[in-house]
């Protein structure tokens, strides 16, 4: 009985993780990234609270070099795909290795201020145990290396 219950729970988690419905909050709203929900599984450089705030990426090069480095950074990651891209915005999906949970990662390039705003949020669940923050800090390091 315990094995059957554990199997059922595992399958439910896998199915939830494979959800392909992009949340309505994804994309720019009045020129800004969406606010993080009231859950600890989201970080954003536009957040006003300490729980969700993460520093944006900064650069000094020209716009095209920064955008190319950002795209290379995203593409260098396993289980990451770019879903949409415009002149100054990128939406990518990152999938977890085991349960295939989807995290939506967004970047807004503000060339006037040489700033790349970012948002990374789990599509399902409540806590991500710091995965989104850790991912974005890892991407920051890779991006900075590509900008040298």
SULGIRA-V491061 format. One record per residue. N is the residue number from 1. SS is DSSP state (@ for helix, = for strand, . for the rest). Layout:
n->N ss->SS
n->N ss->SS
This chain:
n->1 ss->.
n->2 ss->@
n->3 ss->@
n->4 ss->@
n->5 ss->@
n->6 ss->@
n->7 ss->@
n->8 ss->@
n->9 ss->@
n->10 ss->@
n->11 ss->@
n->12 ss->@
n->13 ss->@
n->14 ss->@
n->15 ss->@
n->16 ss->@
n->17 ss->@
n->18 ss->.
n->19 ss->.
n->20 ss->.
n->21 ss->.
n->22 ss->.
n->23 ss->.
n->24 ss->.
n->25 ss->.
n->26 ss->.
n->27 ss->.
n->28 ss->.
n->29 ss->=
n->30 ss->.
n->31 ss->.
n->32 ss->=
n->33 ss->.
n->34 ss->.
n->35 ss->.
n->36 ss->.
n->37 ss->.
n->38 ss->.
n->39 ss->.
n->40 ss->.
n->41 ss->.
n->42 ss->=
n->43 ss->=
n->44 ss->=
n->45 ss->.
n->46 ss->.
n->47 ss->.
n->48 ss->.
n->49 ss->.
n->50 ss->.
n->51 ss->.
n->52 ss->.
n->53 ss->=
n->54 ss->.
n->55 ss->.
n->56 ss->.
n->57 ss->=
n->58 ss->=
n->59 ss->.
n->60 ss->.
n->61 ss->.
n->62 ss->.
n->63 ss->@
n->64 ss->@
n->65 ss->@
n->66 ss->@
n->67 ss->@
n->68 ss->@
n->69 ss->@
n->70 ss->@
n->71 ss->@
n->72 ss->@
n->73 ss->@
n->74 ss->@
n->75 ss->@
n->76 ss->.
n->77 ss->.
n->78 ss->.
n->79 ss->.
n->80 ss->=
n->81 ss->=
n->82 ss->=
n->83 ss->=
n->84 ss->=
n->85 ss->=
n->86 ss->.
n->87 ss->.
n->88 ss->.
n->89 ss->=
n->90 ss->=
n->91 ss->=
n->92 ss->=
n->93 ss->=
n->94 ss->=
n->95 ss->=
n->96 ss->.
n->97 ss->.
n->98 ss->.
n->99 ss->.
n->100 ss->.
n->101 ss->.
n->102 ss->=
n->103 ss->=
n->104 ss->=
n->105 ss->=
n->106 ss->=
n->107 ss->=
n->108 ss->=
n->109 ss->=
n->110 ss->=
n->111 ss->@
n->112 ss->@
n->113 ss->@
n->114 ss->.
n->115 ss->=
n->116 ss->=
n->117 ss->=
n->118 ss->=
n->119 ss->=
n->120 ss->=
n->121 ss->=
n->122 ss->=
n->123 ss->.
n->124 ss->.
n->125 ss->.
n->126 ss->.
n->127 ss->.
n->128 ss->.
n->129 ss->.
n->130 ss->.
n->131 ss->@
n->132 ss->@
n->133 ss->@
n->134 ss->@
n->135 ss->@
n->136 ss->@
n->137 ss->@
n->138 ss->@
n->139 ss->@
n->140 ss->@
n->141 ss->@
n->142 ss->@
n->143 ss->@
n->144 ss->@
n->145 ss->@
n->146 ss->@
n->147 ss->.
n->148 ss->.
